[in-house]
């Protein structure tokens, strides 16, 4: 379980860095890649939680 959490947070961090670099440099493609990478990691909010 910790391996998945680490890789998920690492992927999200990489996406955040890409997004920030894209904003700083004005590169819309890199910024969009970062946003997409962050979105890929986040769980769907529409899916109900099981109890």
Backbone bond lengths (Angstrom), bond angles and torsions (degrees), N, CA, C in turn:
res aa  C-N    CA-C-N  psi(-1)  N-CA   C-N-CA  omega(-1)  CA-C   N-CA-C  phi
1 X - - - 1.430 - - 1.528 111.35 -
2 X 1.295 118.16 -40.43 1.459 119.84 -178.82 1.523 111.62 -66.79
3 X 1.341 117.27 -31.11 1.460 119.53 177.88 1.523 110.54 -62.67
4 X 1.323 116.07 -42.49 1.463 120.30 -179.28 1.526 110.19 -66.12
5 X 1.319 117.06 -41.27 1.459 121.25 -179.85 1.526 109.86 -64.19
6 X 1.305 116.63 -43.88 1.461 120.14 179.98 1.520 110.66 -62.75
7 X 1.322 117.80 -46.01 1.449 119.87 -177.71 1.520 111.02 -68.44
8 X 1.338 116.96 -33.68 1.453 120.80 178.02 1.514 110.09 -66.57
9 X 1.332 117.54 -46.55 1.459 119.15 -179.67 1.524 111.01 -69.45
10 X 1.301 117.91 -32.95 1.462 120.31 177.29 1.523 110.18 -66.37
11 X 1.320 116.82 -41.73 1.460 120.95 179.29 1.522 110.30 -65.29
12 X 1.327 116.32 -41.06 1.465 119.89 178.86 1.529 110.52 -65.76
13 X 1.323 117.00 -39.13 1.465 120.85 178.25 1.521 110.94 -64.46
14 X 1.330 116.51 -41.65 1.464 119.92 177.80 1.524 110.51 -62.26
15 X 1.327 116.01 -39.20 1.465 119.92 177.73 1.517 111.53 -64.26
16 X 1.321 116.57 -40.71 1.467 120.88 178.68 1.528 111.07 -63.83
17 X 1.324 115.83 -41.21 1.460 120.38 179.42 1.528 110.13 -65.56
18 X 1.329 116.98 -44.63 1.466 120.39 178.49 1.525 111.07 -59.92
19 X 1.331 115.79 -43.71 1.457 120.41 179.94 1.529 110.56 -61.77
20 X 1.325 117.17 -44.81 1.465 121.39 -179.44 1.531 111.39 -64.69
21 X 1.320 116.85 -42.15 1.468 120.56 178.95 1.521 109.89 -63.81
22 X 1.331 116.35 -40.97 1.461 120.04 177.87 1.516 111.79 -61.53
23 X 1.332 116.90 -41.06 1.473 120.59 178.28 1.532 110.92 -65.49
24 X 1.335 116.12 -43.78 1.468 119.89 -177.92 1.523 112.55 -65.88
25 X 1.321 116.15 -39.70 1.463 119.96 -176.77 1.523 112.55 -89.56
26 X 1.326 116.90 -11.92 1.465 119.67 -178.23 1.520 112.64 79.65
27 X 1.325 116.59 17.10 1.468 121.41 -179.86 1.527 108.97 -91.83
28 X 1.323 116.57 102.74 1.465 122.14 -176.29 1.529 111.68 -65.01
29 X 1.325 117.22 -32.43 1.468 120.26 -178.94 1.521 111.44 -65.76
30 X 1.323 116.87 -46.18 1.468 121.28 179.91 1.530 109.50 -66.12
31 X 1.317 117.03 -40.48 1.462 120.75 178.70 1.528 110.58 -62.11
32 X 1.337 117.05 -42.85 1.465 121.13 179.04 1.525 111.17 -66.29
33 X 1.328 117.22 -38.08 1.470 120.61 177.09 1.523 110.65 -61.59
34 X 1.323 116.98 -42.45 1.462 121.20 179.33 1.515 111.74 -64.09
35 X 1.330 116.75 -43.46 1.464 120.64 178.43 1.521 110.40 -62.50
36 X 1.333 116.36 -43.22 1.466 120.62 -179.95 1.519 110.79 -64.08
37 X 1.316 116.92 -39.56 1.462 120.90 -179.96 1.528 110.43 -65.52
38 X 1.322 117.84 -39.64 1.467 121.17 177.87 1.527 110.29 -67.31
39 X 1.320 116.99 -41.23 1.468 121.25 -179.86 1.528 111.40 -64.74
40 X 1.306 116.67 -35.03 1.465 121.77 -179.10 1.526 110.74 -63.76
41 X 1.309 117.57 -32.74 1.462 122.92 -176.72 1.522 111.35 -79.78
42 X 1.318 117.89 -37.56 1.457 121.63 -174.98 1.520 111.19 -68.34
43 X 1.330 117.53 135.39 1.464 120.87 178.62 1.526 110.77 -69.52
44 X 1.284 115.39 154.65 1.451 120.70 179.44 1.522 110.29 -67.91
45 X 1.314 117.45 129.87 1.458 121.06 179.66 1.515 110.92 -81.54
46 X 1.322 118.46 -14.97 1.451 122.31 -179.11 1.530 111.96 -77.90
47 X 1.315 116.33 -25.35 1.463 120.60 -178.17 1.526 110.58 -75.09
48 X 1.320 118.21 128.59 1.460 120.25 179.51 1.541 110.63 -72.52
49 X 1.309 115.74 150.88 1.457 120.85 178.47 1.532 109.23 -83.80
50 X 1.307 115.94 142.50 1.458 119.42 175.64 1.519 108.62 -91.67
51 X 1.298 116.43 142.70 1.467 120.17 -178.03 1.511 111.36 -109.76
